[in-house]
């Protein structure tokens, strides 16, 4: 009977330890993934259209254009 009494009294502590372990493991995975990817490269190239140029059908349909 002592085993069951001990189980109920320590159940919440064990669950908190498991949760902490799980969160620690996820944080390590995230840090490892970010380190592997390296710093994010910011692209300064603006993708906005020039208001002074008219929009033509060739501009819209040409796949080789920038």
PQR file of N, CA, C, O and H, with PARSE charges and radii, in Angstrom:
ATOM      1  N   UNK A   1       0.806  -1.190   0.000 -0.4000 1.5000
ATOM      2  CA  UNK A   1       0.000   0.000   0.000 -0.0000 2.0000
ATOM      3  C   UNK A   1       0.856   1.264   0.000  0.5500 1.7000
ATOM      4  O   UNK A   1       0.403   2.310  -0.465 -0.5500 1.4000
ATOM      5  N   UNK A   2       2.055   1.190   0.501 -0.4000 1.5000
ATOM      6  CA  UNK A   2       2.924   2.355   0.558 -0.0000 2.0000
ATOM      7  C   UNK A   2       3.308   2.870  -0.813  0.5500 1.7000
ATOM      8  O   UNK A   2       3.526   4.070  -0.976 -0.5500 1.4000
ATOM      9  H   UNK A   2       2.423   0.341   0.879  0.4000 1.0000
ATOM     10  N   UNK A   3       3.398   1.994  -1.805 -0.4000 1.5000
ATOM     11  CA  UNK A   3       3.776   2.395  -3.157 -0.0000 2.0000
ATOM     12  C   UNK A   3       2.699   3.297  -3.753  0.5500 1.7000
ATOM     13  O   UNK A   3       3.018   4.311  -4.375 -0.5500 1.4000
ATOM     14  H   UNK A   3       3.221   1.019  -1.673  0.4000 1.0000
ATOM     15  N   UNK A   4       1.446   2.946  -3.572 -0.4000 1.5000
ATOM     16  CA  UNK A   4       0.356   3.734  -4.129 -0.0000 2.0000
ATOM     17  C   UNK A   4       0.260   5.100  -3.455  0.5500 1.7000
ATOM     18  O   UNK A   4       0.012   6.108  -4.117 -0.5500 1.4000
ATOM     19  H   UNK A   4       1.187   2.123  -3.067  0.4000 1.0000
ATOM     20  N   UNK A   5       0.451   5.131  -2.181 -0.4000 1.5000
ATOM     21  CA  UNK A   5       0.418   6.392  -1.454 -0.0000 2.0000
ATOM     22  C   UNK A   5       1.537   7.300  -1.952  0.5500 1.7000
ATOM     23  O   UNK A   5       1.334   8.499  -2.147 -0.5500 1.4000
ATOM     24  H   UNK A   5       0.653   4.313  -1.643  0.4000 1.0000
ATOM     25  N   UNK A   6       2.697   6.733  -2.153 -0.4000 1.5000
ATOM     26  CA  UNK A   6       3.838   7.496  -2.639 -0.0000 2.0000
ATOM     27  C   UNK A   6       3.586   7.995  -4.059  0.5500 1.7000
ATOM     28  O   UNK A   6       3.969   9.116  -4.394 -0.5500 1.4000
ATOM     29  H   UNK A   6       2.862   5.760  -1.995  0.4000 1.0000
ATOM     30  N   UNK A   7       2.959   7.195  -4.884 -0.4000 1.5000
ATOM     31  CA  UNK A   7       2.699   7.575  -6.274 -0.0000 2.0000
ATOM     32  C   UNK A   7       1.800   8.799  -6.339  0.5500 1.7000
ATOM     33  O   UNK A   7       2.094   9.743  -7.074 -0.5500 1.4000
ATOM     34  H   UNK A   7       2.648   6.284  -4.613  0.4000 1.0000
ATOM     35  N   UNK A   8       0.719   8.796  -5.587 -0.4000 1.5000
ATOM     36  CA  UNK A   8      -0.204   9.927  -5.632 -0.0000 2.0000
ATOM     37  C   UNK A   8       0.421  11.191  -5.058  0.5500 1.7000
ATOM     38  O   UNK A   8       0.153  12.294  -5.535 -0.5500 1.4000
ATOM     39  H   UNK A   8       0.481   8.030  -4.991  0.4000 1.0000
ATOM     40  N   UNK A   9       1.230  11.033  -4.062 -0.4000 1.5000
ATOM     41  CA  UNK A   9       1.815  12.219  -3.438 -0.0000 2.0000
ATOM     42  C   UNK A   9       2.902  12.844  -4.304  0.5500 1.7000
ATOM     43  O   UNK A   9       3.166  14.039  -4.175 -0.5500 1.4000
ATOM     44  H   UNK A   9       1.447  10.137  -3.674  0.4000 1.0000
ATOM     45  N   UNK A  10       3.537  12.079  -5.176 -0.4000 1.5000
ATOM     46  CA  UNK A  10       4.610  12.622  -6.017 -0.0000 2.0000
ATOM     47  C   UNK A  10       4.207  12.760  -7.479  0.5500 1.7000
ATOM     48  O   UNK A  10       5.041  13.111  -8.314 -0.5500 1.4000
ATOM     49  H   UNK A  10       3.323  11.108  -5.281  0.4000 1.0000
ATOM     50  N   UNK A  11       2.946  12.493  -7.805 -0.4000 1.5000
ATOM     51  CA  UNK A  11       2.492  12.532  -9.198 -0.0000 2.0000
ATOM     52  C   UNK A  11       2.662  13.918  -9.820  0.5500 1.7000
ATOM     53  O   UNK A  11       3.178  14.033 -10.931 -0.5500 1.4000
ATOM     54  H   UNK A  11       2.269  12.208  -7.127  0.4000 1.0000
ATOM     55  N   UNK A  12       2.242  14.960  -9.127 -0.4000 1.5000
ATOM     56  CA  UNK A  12       2.327  16.309  -9.690 -0.0000 2.0000
ATOM     57  C   UNK A  12       3.777  16.753  -9.883  0.5500 1.7000
ATOM     58  O   UNK A  12       4.091  17.426 -10.865 -0.5500 1.4000
ATOM     59  H   UNK A  12       1.823  14.866  -8.223  0.4000 1.0000
ATOM     60  N   UNK A  13       4.644  16.391  -8.973 -0.4000 1.5000
ATOM     61  CA  UNK A  13       6.055  16.758  -9.105 -0.0000 2.0000
ATOM     62  C   UNK A  13       6.674  16.058 -10.312  0.5500 1.7000
ATOM     63  O   UNK A  13       7.454  16.659 -11.052 -0.5500 1.4000
ATOM     64  H   UNK A  13       4.388  15.844  -8.176  0.4000 1.0000
ATOM     65  N   UNK A  14       6.323  14.783 -10.509 -0.4000 1.5000
ATOM     66  CA  UNK A  14       6.856  14.047 -11.651 -0.0000 2.0000
ATOM     67  C   UNK A  14       6.339  14.626 -12.963  0.5500 1.7000
ATOM     68  O   UNK A  14       7.084  14.711 -13.939 -0.5500 1.4000
ATOM     69  H   UNK A  14       5.690  14.295  -9.908  0.4000 1.0000
ATOM     70  N   UNK A  15       5.066  15.024 -12.995 -0.4000 1.5000
ATOM     71  CA  UNK A  15       4.504  15.621 -14.204 -0.0000 2.0000
ATOM     72  C   UNK A  15       5.188  16.949 -14.528  0.5500 1.7000
ATOM     73  O   UNK A  15       5.451  17.240 -15.695 -0.5500 1.4000
ATOM     74  H   UNK A  15       4.461  14.955 -12.202  0.4000 1.0000
ATOM     75  N   UNK A  16       5.477  17.751 -13.511 -0.4000 1.5000
ATOM     76  CA  UNK A  16       6.172  19.015 -13.735 -0.0000 2.0000
ATOM     77  C   UNK A  16       7.594  18.775 -14.242  0.5500 1.7000
ATOM     78  O   UNK A  16       8.076  19.513 -15.101 -0.5500 1.4000
ATOM     79  H   UNK A  16       5.264  17.514 -12.563  0.4000 1.0000
ATOM     80  N   UNK A  17       8.265  17.756 -13.719 -0.4000 1.5000
ATOM     81  CA  UNK A  17       9.606  17.426 -14.193 -0.0000 2.0000
ATOM     82  C   UNK A  17       9.580  16.988 -15.651  0.5500 1.7000
ATOM     83  O   UNK A  17      10.444  17.373 -16.439 -0.5500 1.4000
ATOM     84  H   UNK A  17       7.874  17.156 -13.021  0.4000 1.0000
ATOM     85  N   UNK A  18       8.580  16.180 -16.006 -0.4000 1.5000
ATOM     86  CA  UNK A  18       8.452  15.741 -17.395 -0.0000 2.0000
ATOM     87  C   UNK A  18       8.207  16.921 -18.319  0.5500 1.7000
ATOM     88  O   UNK A  18       8.800  17.001 -19.395 -0.5500 1.4000
ATOM     89  H   UNK A  18       7.878  15.868 -15.366  0.4000 1.0000
ATOM     90  N   UNK A  19       7.340  17.838 -17.910 -0.4000 1.5000
ATOM     91  CA  UNK A  19       7.044  19.014 -18.719 -0.0000 2.0000
ATOM     92  C   UNK A  19       8.289  19.883 -18.888  0.5500 1.7000
ATOM     93  O   UNK A  19       8.558  20.371 -19.985 -0.5500 1.4000
ATOM     94  H   UNK A  19       6.859  17.773 -17.036  0.4000 1.0000
ATOM     95  N   UNK A  20       9.040  20.076 -17.825 -0.4000 1.5000
ATOM     96  CA  UNK A  20      10.270  20.872 -17.899 -0.0000 2.0000
ATOM     97  C   UNK A  20      11.281  20.212 -18.823  0.5500 1.7000
ATOM     98  O   UNK A  20      11.950  20.889 -19.604 -0.5500 1.4000
ATOM     99  H   UNK A  20       8.822  19.679 -16.933  0.4000 1.0000
ATOM    100  N   UNK A  21      11.394  18.887 -18.734 -0.4000 1.5000
ATOM    101  CA  UNK A  21      12.320  18.151 -19.587 -0.0000 2.0000
ATOM    102  C   UNK A  21      11.915  18.277 -21.053  0.5500 1.7000
ATOM    103  O   UNK A  21      12.762  18.458 -21.928 -0.5500 1.4000
ATOM    104  H   UNK A  21      10.851  18.337 -18.099  0.4000 1.0000
ATOM    105  N   UNK A  22      10.608  18.179 -21.313 -0.4000 1.5000
ATOM    106  CA  UNK A  22      10.098  18.294 -22.677 -0.0000 2.0000
ATOM    107  C   UNK A  22      10.368  19.681 -23.240  0.5500 1.7000
ATOM    108  O   UNK A  22      10.804  19.806 -24.384 -0.5500 1.4000
ATOM    109  H   UNK A  22       9.920  18.032 -20.602  0.4000 1.0000
ATOM    110  N   UNK A  23      10.116  20.734 -22.449 -0.4000 1.5000
ATOM    111  CA  UNK A  23      10.362  22.096 -22.889 -0.0000 2.0000
ATOM    112  C   UNK A  23      11.849  22.355 -23.132  0.5500 1.7000
ATOM    113  O   UNK A  23      12.218  23.054 -24.076 -0.5500 1.4000
ATOM    114  H   UNK A  23       9.762  20.633 -21.519  0.4000 1.0000
ATOM    115  N   UNK A  24      12.699  21.787 -22.273 -0.4000 1.5000
ATOM    116  CA  UNK A  24      14.141  21.950 -22.438 -0.0000 2.0000
ATOM    117  C   UNK A  24      14.597  21.300 -23.737  0.5500 1.7000
ATOM    118  O   UNK A  24      15.414  21.864 -24.464 -0.5500 1.4000
ATOM    119  H   UNK A  24      12.399  21.219 -21.506  0.4000 1.0000
ATOM    120  N   UNK A  25      14.069  20.113 -24.032 -0.4000 1.5000
ATOM    121  CA  UNK A  25      14.440  19.401 -25.241 -0.0000 2.0000
ATOM    122  C   UNK A  25      13.993  20.169 -26.492  0.5500 1.7000
ATOM    123  O   UNK A  25      14.733  20.253 -27.473 -0.5500 1.4000
ATOM    124  H   UNK A  25      13.405  19.654 -23.442  0.4000 1.0000
ATOM    125  N   UNK A  26      12.781  20.728 -26.450 -0.4000 1.5000
ATOM    126  CA  UNK A  26      12.301  21.516 -27.580 -0.0000 2.0000
ATOM    127  C   UNK A  26      13.136  22.783 -27.771  0.5500 1.7000
ATOM    128  O   UNK A  26      13.417  23.176 -28.904 -0.5500 1.4000
ATOM    129  H   UNK A  26      12.180  20.660 -25.653  0.4000 1.0000
ATOM    130  N   UNK A  27      13.527  23.414 -26.684 -0.4000 1.5000
ATOM    131  CA  UNK A  27      14.355  24.614 -26.782 -0.0000 2.0000
ATOM    132  C   UNK A  27      15.726  24.289 -27.372  0.5500 1.7000
ATOM    133  O   UNK A  27      16.259  25.061 -28.169 -0.5500 1.4000
ATOM    134  H   UNK A  27      13.298  23.095 -25.764  0.4000 1.0000
ATOM    135  N   UNK A  28      16.294  23.152 -26.985 -0.4000 1.5000
ATOM    136  CA  UNK A  28      17.585  22.747 -27.544 -0.0000 2.0000
ATOM    137  C   UNK A  28      17.461  22.459 -29.032  0.5500 1.7000
ATOM    138  O   UNK A  28      18.341  22.830 -29.808 -0.5500 1.4000
ATOM    139  H   UNK A  28      15.861  22.524 -26.338  0.4000 1.0000
ATOM    140  N   UNK A  29      16.384  21.806 -29.437 -0.4000 1.5000
ATOM    141  CA  UNK A  29      16.174  21.523 -30.859 -0.0000 2.0000
ATOM    142  C   UNK A  29      16.045  22.819 -31.653  0.5500 1.7000
ATOM    143  O   UNK A  29      16.603  22.949 -32.743 -0.5500 1.4000
ATOM    144  H   UNK A  29      15.669  21.505 -28.807  0.4000 1.0000
ATOM    145  N   UNK A  30      15.302  23.779 -31.092 -0.4000 1.5000
ATOM    146  CA  UNK A  30      15.104  25.048 -31.776 -0.0000 2.0000
ATOM    147  C   UNK A  30      16.431  25.796 -31.909  0.5500 1.7000
ATOM    148  O   UNK A  30      16.726  26.355 -32.965 -0.5500 1.4000
ATOM    149  H   UNK A  30      14.849  23.673 -30.207  0.4000 1.0000
ATOM    150  N   UNK A  31      17.225  25.807 -30.846 -0.4000 1.5000
ATOM    151  CA  UNK A  31      18.521  26.487 -30.880 -0.0000 2.0000
ATOM    152  C   UNK A  31      19.450  25.823 -31.893  0.5500 1.7000
ATOM    153  O   UNK A  31      20.177  26.500 -32.620 -0.5500 1.4000
ATOM    154  H   UNK A  31      16.986  25.352 -29.988  0.4000 1.0000
ATOM    155  N   UNK A  32      19.418  24.506 -31.933 -0.4000 1.5000
ATOM    156  CA  UNK A  32      20.260  23.780 -32.873 -0.0000 2.0000
ATOM    157  C   UNK A  32      19.840  24.076 -34.311  0.5500 1.7000
ATOM    158  O   UNK A  32      20.687  24.262 -35.185 -0.5500 1.4000
ATOM    159  H   UNK A  32      18.827  23.956 -31.343  0.4000 1.0000
ATOM    160  N   UNK A  33      18.529  24.119 -34.551 -0.4000 1.5000
ATOM    161  CA  UNK A  33      18.026  24.395 -35.894 -0.0000 2.0000
ATOM    162  C   UNK A  33      18.392  25.810 -36.326  0.5500 1.7000
ATOM    163  O   UNK A  33      18.786  26.022 -37.473 -0.5500 1.4000
ATOM    164  H   UNK A  33      17.841  23.968 -33.841  0.4000 1.0000
ATOM    165  N   UNK A  34      18.267  26.782 -35.420 -0.4000 1.5000
ATOM    166  CA  UNK A  34      18.617  28.151 -35.753 -0.0000 2.0000
ATOM    167  C   UNK A  34      20.114  28.302 -36.008  0.5500 1.7000
ATOM    168  O   UNK A  34      20.522  29.072 -36.877 -0.5500 1.4000
ATOM    169  H   UNK A  34      17.947  26.610 -34.489  0.4000 1.0000
ATOM    170  N   UNK A  35      20.928  27.572 -35.256 -0.4000 1.5000
ATOM    171  CA  UNK A  35      22.376  27.630 -35.459 -0.0000 2.0000
ATOM    172  C   UNK A  35      22.747  27.001 -36.801  0.5500 1.7000
ATOM    173  O   UNK A  35      23.666  27.464 -37.478 -0.5500 1.4000
ATOM    174  H   UNK A  35      20.597  26.946 -34.551  0.4000 1.0000
ATOM    175  N   UNK A  36      22.046  25.973 -37.170 -0.4000 1.5000
ATOM    176  CA  UNK A  36      22.333  25.289 -38.433 -0.0000 2.0000
ATOM    177  C   UNK A  36      21.957  26.163 -39.623  0.5500 1.7000
ATOM    178  O   UNK A  36      22.678  26.200 -40.619 -0.5500 1.4000
ATOM    179  H   UNK A  36      21.300  25.597 -36.620  0.4000 1.0000
ATOM    180  N   UNK A  37      20.819  26.874 -39.522 -0.4000 1.5000
ATOM    181  CA  UNK A  37      20.372  27.729 -40.609 -0.0000 2.0000
ATOM    182  C   UNK A  37      21.265  28.953 -40.765  0.5500 1.7000
ATOM    183  O   UNK A  37      21.446  29.454 -41.875 -0.5500 1.4000
ATOM    184  H   UNK A  37      20.233  26.843 -38.713  0.4000 1.0000
ATOM    185  N   UNK A  38      21.805  29.419 -39.696 -0.4000 1.5000
ATOM    186  CA  UNK A  38      22.635  30.607 -39.735 -0.0000 2.0000
ATOM    187  C   UNK A  38      21.776  31.852 -39.624  0.5500 1.7000
ATOM    188  O   UNK A  38      20.555  31.763 -39.498 -0.5500 1.4000
ATOM    189  H   UNK A  38      21.658  29.012 -38.794  0.4000 1.0000
ATOM    190  N   UNK A  39      22.407  33.001 -39.670 -0.4000 1.5000
ATOM    191  CA  UNK A  39      21.636  34.239 -39.561 -0.0000 2.0000
ATOM    192  C   UNK A  39      20.765  34.444 -40.795  0.5500 1.7000
ATOM    193  O   UNK A  39      21.136  34.086 -41.913 -0.5500 1.4000
ATOM    194  H   UNK A  39      23.400  33.074 -39.772  0.4000 1.0000
ATOM    195  N   UNK A  40      19.614  35.023 -40.558 -0.4000 1.5000
ATOM    196  CA  UNK A  40      18.698  35.275 -41.671 -0.0000 2.0000
ATOM    197  C   UNK A  40      19.241  36.431 -42.496  0.5500 1.7000
ATOM    198  O   UNK A  40      19.700  37.439 -41.959 -0.5500 1.4000
ATOM    199  H   UNK A  40      19.313  35.313 -39.650  0.4000 1.0000
ATOM    200  N   UNK A  41      19.181  36.266 -43.803 -0.4000 1.5000
ATOM    201  CA  UNK A  41      19.642  37.311 -44.705 -0.0000 2.0000
ATOM    202  C   UNK A  41      18.476  38.223 -45.034  0.5500 1.7000
ATOM    203  O   UNK A  41      17.431  37.780 -45.511 -0.5500 1.4000
ATOM    204  H   UNK A  41      18.808  35.447 -44.239  0.4000 1.0000
ATOM    205  N   UNK A  42      18.671  39.480 -44.774 -0.4000 1.5000
ATOM    206  CA  UNK A  42      17.645  40.473 -45.070 -0.0000 2.0000
ATOM    207  C   UNK A  42      17.852  40.940 -46.506  0.5500 1.7000
ATOM    208  O   UNK A  42      18.940  41.381 -46.878 -0.5500 1.4000
ATOM    209  H   UNK A  42      19.520  39.840 -44.386  0.4000 1.0000
ATOM    210  N   UNK A  43      16.807  40.840 -47.294 -0.4000 1.5000
ATOM    211  CA  UNK A  43      16.874  41.263 -48.685 -0.0000 2.0000
ATOM    212  C   UNK A  43      16.361  42.693 -48.763  0.5500 1.7000
ATOM    213  O   UNK A  43      15.187  42.955 -48.503 -0.5500 1.4000
ATOM    214  H   UNK A  43      15.924  40.482 -46.991  0.4000 1.0000
ATOM    215  N   UNK A  44      17.244  43.613 -49.122 -0.4000 1.5000
ATOM    216  CA  UNK A  44      16.884  45.023 -49.176 -0.0000 2.0000
ATOM    217  C   UNK A  44      16.202  45.396 -50.486  0.5500 1.7000
ATOM    218  O   UNK A  44      15.763  46.533 -50.654 -0.5500 1.4000
ATOM    219  H   UNK A  44      18.198  43.400 -49.333  0.4000 1.0000
ATOM    220  N   UNK A  45      16.110  44.463 -51.400 -0.4000 1.5000
ATOM    221  CA  UNK A  45      15.513  44.735 -52.697 -0.0000 2.0000
ATOM    222  C   UNK A  45      14.003  44.905 -52.534  0.5500 1.7000
ATOM    223  O   UNK A  45      13.307  43.998 -52.078 -0.5500 1.4000
ATOM    224  H   UNK A  45      16.467  43.538 -51.264  0.4000 1.0000
ATOM    225  N   UNK A  46      13.516  46.073 -52.913 -0.4000 1.5000
ATOM    226  CA  UNK A  46      12.084  46.339 -52.800 -0.0000 2.0000
ATOM    227  C   UNK A  46      11.347  45.717 -53.980  0.5500 1.7000
ATOM    228  O   UNK A  46      11.801  45.802 -55.121 -0.5500 1.4000
ATOM    229  H   UNK A  46      14.082  46.810 -53.284  0.4000 1.0000
ATOM    230  N   UNK A  47      10.227  45.103 -53.703 -0.4000 1.5000
ATOM    231  CA  UNK A  47       9.426  44.462 -54.744 -0.0000 2.0000
ATOM    232  C   UNK A  47       8.255  45.350 -55.163  0.5500 1.7000
ATOM    233  O   UNK A  47       7.300  44.858 -55.763 -0.5500 1.4000
ATOM    234  H   UNK A  47       9.857  45.034 -52.776  0.4000 1.0000
ATOM    235  N   UNK A  48       8.309  46.630 -54.864 -0.4000 1.5000
ATOM    236  CA  UNK A  48       7.223  47.523 -55.225 -0.0000 2.0000
ATOM    237  C   UNK A  48       7.358  47.967 -56.669  0.5500 1.7000
ATOM    238  O   UNK A  48       8.454  48.002 -57.229 -0.5500 1.4000
ATOM    239  H   UNK A  48       9.085  47.030 -54.377  0.4000 1.0000
ATOM    240  N   UNK A  49       6.244  48.300 -57.246 -0.4000 1.5000
ATOM    241  CA  UNK A  49       6.231  48.758 -58.631 -0.0000 2.0000
ATOM    242  C   UNK A  49       6.487  50.254 -58.682  0.5500 1.7000
ATOM    243  O   UNK A  49       6.154  50.999 -57.759 -0.5500 1.4000
ATOM    244  H   UNK A  49       5.354  48.272 -56.790  0.4000 1.0000
ATOM    245  N   UNK A  50       7.090  50.673 -59.794 -0.4000 1.5000
ATOM    246  CA  UNK A  50       7.338  52.088 -60.011 -0.0000 2.0000
ATOM    247  C   UNK A  50       6.045  52.732 -60.500  0.5500 1.7000
ATOM    248  O   UNK A  50       5.463  52.281 -61.487 -0.5500 1.4000
ATOM    249  H   UNK A  50       7.361  50.068 -60.543  0.4000 1.0000
ATOM    250  N   UNK A  51       5.598  53.768 -59.827 -0.4000 1.5000
ATOM    251  CA  UNK A  51       4.326  54.406 -60.164 -0.0000 2.0000
ATOM    252  C   UNK A  51       4.392  55.161 -61.486  0.5500 1.7000
ATOM    253  O   UNK A  51       3.360  55.403 -62.112 -0.5500 1.4000
ATOM    254  H   UNK A  51       6.071  54.135 -59.026  0.4000 1.0000
ATOM    255  N   UNK A  52       5.583  55.531 -61.912 -0.4000 1.5000
ATOM    256  CA  UNK A  52       5.696  56.297 -63.154 -0.0000 2.0000
ATOM    257  C   UNK A  52       5.612  55.409 -64.391  0.5500 1.7000
ATOM    258  O   UNK A  52       5.348  55.918 -65.480 -0.5500 1.4000
ATOM    259  H   UNK A  52       6.421  55.334 -61.403  0.4000 1.0000
ATOM    260  N   UNK A  53       5.825  54.103 -64.261 -0.4000 1.5000
ATOM    261  CA  UNK A  53       5.762  53.191 -65.402 -0.0000 2.0000
ATOM    262  C   UNK A  53       4.358  52.607 -65.538  0.5500 1.7000
ATOM    263  O   UNK A  53       3.738  52.224 -64.546 -0.5500 1.4000
ATOM    264  H   UNK A  53       6.039  53.690 -63.375  0.4000 1.0000
ATOM    265  N   UNK A  54       3.867  52.542 -66.765 -0.4000 1.5000
ATOM    266  CA  UNK A  54       2.550  51.922 -66.953 -0.0000 2.0000
ATOM    267  C   UNK A  54       2.658  50.390 -66.850  0.5500 1.7000
ATOM    268  O   UNK A  54       3.690  49.812 -67.189 -0.5500 1.4000
ATOM    269  H   UNK A  54       4.371  52.853 -67.571  0.4000 1.0000
ATOM    270  N   UNK A  55       1.599  49.751 -66.387 -0.4000 1.5000
ATOM    271  CA  UNK A  55       1.567  48.300 -66.291 -0.0000 2.0000
ATOM    272  C   UNK A  55       1.038  47.757 -67.619  0.5500 1.7000
ATOM    273  O   UNK A  55      -0.085  48.055 -68.025 -0.5500 1.4000
ATOM    274  H   UNK A  55       0.760  50.221 -66.111  0.4000 1.0000
ATOM    275  N   UNK A  56       1.862  46.965 -68.279 -0.4000 1.5000
ATOM    276  CA  UNK A  56       1.467  46.410 -69.574 -0.0000 2.0000
ATOM    277  C   UNK A  56       1.231  44.917 -69.450  0.5500 1.7000
ATOM    278  O   UNK A  56       1.593  44.292 -68.453 -0.5500 1.4000
ATOM    279  H   UNK A  56       2.775  46.723 -67.950  0.4000 1.0000
ATOM    280  N   UNK A  57       0.612  44.353 -70.492 -0.4000 1.5000
ATOM    281  CA  UNK A  57       0.360  42.923 -70.502 -0.0000 2.0000
ATOM    282  C   UNK A  57       1.683  42.153 -70.534  0.5500 1.7000
ATOM    283  O   UNK A  57       1.796  41.099 -69.908 -0.5500 1.4000
ATOM    284  H   UNK A  57       0.318  44.861 -71.302  0.4000 1.0000
ATOM    285  N   UNK A  58       2.669  42.660 -71.245 -0.4000 1.5000
ATOM    286  CA  UNK A  58       3.982  42.023 -71.306 -0.0000 2.0000
ATOM    287  C   UNK A  58       4.639  41.986 -69.929  0.5500 1.7000
ATOM    288  O   UNK A  58       5.277  40.997 -69.568 -0.5500 1.4000
ATOM    289  H   UNK A  58       2.577  43.516 -71.754  0.4000 1.0000
ATOM    290  N   UNK A  59       4.484  43.050 -69.171 -0.4000 1.5000
ATOM    291  CA  UNK A  59       5.035  43.108 -67.822 -0.0000 2.0000
ATOM    292  C   UNK A  59       4.396  42.054 -66.917  0.5500 1.7000
ATOM    293  O   UNK A  59       5.077  41.437 -66.098 -0.5500 1.4000
ATOM    294  H   UNK A  59       3.965  43.854 -69.463  0.4000 1.0000
ATOM    295  N   UNK A  60       3.103  41.853 -67.069 -0.4000 1.5000
ATOM    296  CA  UNK A  60       2.396  40.903 -66.230 -0.0000 2.0000
ATOM    297  C   UNK A  60       2.657  39.451 -66.605  0.5500 1.7000
ATOM    298  O   UNK A  60       2.657  38.579 -65.735 -0.5500 1.4000
ATOM    299  H   UNK A  60       2.550  42.354 -67.735  0.4000 1.0000
ATOM    300  N   UNK A  61       2.880  39.178 -67.899 -0.4000 1.5000
ATOM    301  CA  UNK A  61       2.963  37.794 -68.360 -0.0000 2.0000
ATOM    302  C   UNK A  61       4.358  37.286 -68.627  0.5500 1.7000
ATOM    303  O   UNK A  61       4.524  36.083 -68.830 -0.5500 1.4000
ATOM    304  H   UNK A  61       2.880  39.885 -68.605  0.4000 1.0000
ATOM    305  N   UNK A  62       5.368  38.128 -68.640 -0.4000 1.5000
ATOM    306  CA  UNK A  62       6.726  37.719 -68.973 -0.0000 2.0000
ATOM    307  C   UNK A  62       7.368  37.068 -67.740  0.5500 1.7000
ATOM    308  O   UNK A  62       7.627  37.763 -66.757 -0.5500 1.4000
ATOM    309  H   UNK A  62       5.233  39.105 -68.475  0.4000 1.0000
ATOM    310  N   UNK A  63       7.635  35.743 -67.767 -0.4000 1.5000
ATOM    311  CA  UNK A  63       8.212  35.073 -66.597 -0.0000 2.0000
ATOM    312  C   UNK A  63       9.708  35.343 -66.416  0.5500 1.7000
ATOM    313  O   UNK A  63      10.238  35.134 -65.325 -0.5500 1.4000
ATOM    314  H   UNK A  63       7.425  35.179 -68.565  0.4000 1.0000
ATOM    315  N   UNK A  64      10.398  35.804 -67.467 -0.4000 1.5000
ATOM    316  CA  UNK A  64      11.848  36.005 -67.393 -0.0000 2.0000
ATOM    317  C   UNK A  64      12.225  37.386 -66.880  0.5500 1.7000
ATOM    318  O   UNK A  64      13.404  37.677 -66.676 -0.5500 1.4000
ATOM    319  H   UNK A  64       9.968  35.973 -68.354  0.4000 1.0000
ATOM    320  N   UNK A  65      11.240  38.224 -66.676 -0.4000 1.5000
ATOM    321  CA  UNK A  65      11.511  39.569 -66.224 -0.0000 2.0000
ATOM    322  C   UNK A  65      11.770  39.588 -64.713  0.5500 1.7000
ATOM    323  O   UNK A  65      11.253  38.735 -63.991 -0.5500 1.4000
ATOM    324  H   UNK A  65      10.282  37.987 -66.843  0.4000 1.0000
ATOM    325  N   UNK A  66      12.547  40.531 -64.240 -0.4000 1.5000
ATOM    326  CA  UNK A  66      12.838  40.656 -62.814 -0.0000 2.0000
ATOM    327  C   UNK A  66      11.579  40.964 -62.140  0.5500 1.7000
ATOM    328  O   UNK A  66      11.554  41.120 -60.919 -0.5500 1.4000
ATOM    329  H   UNK A  66      12.967  41.223 -64.827  0.4000 1.0000
TER
END
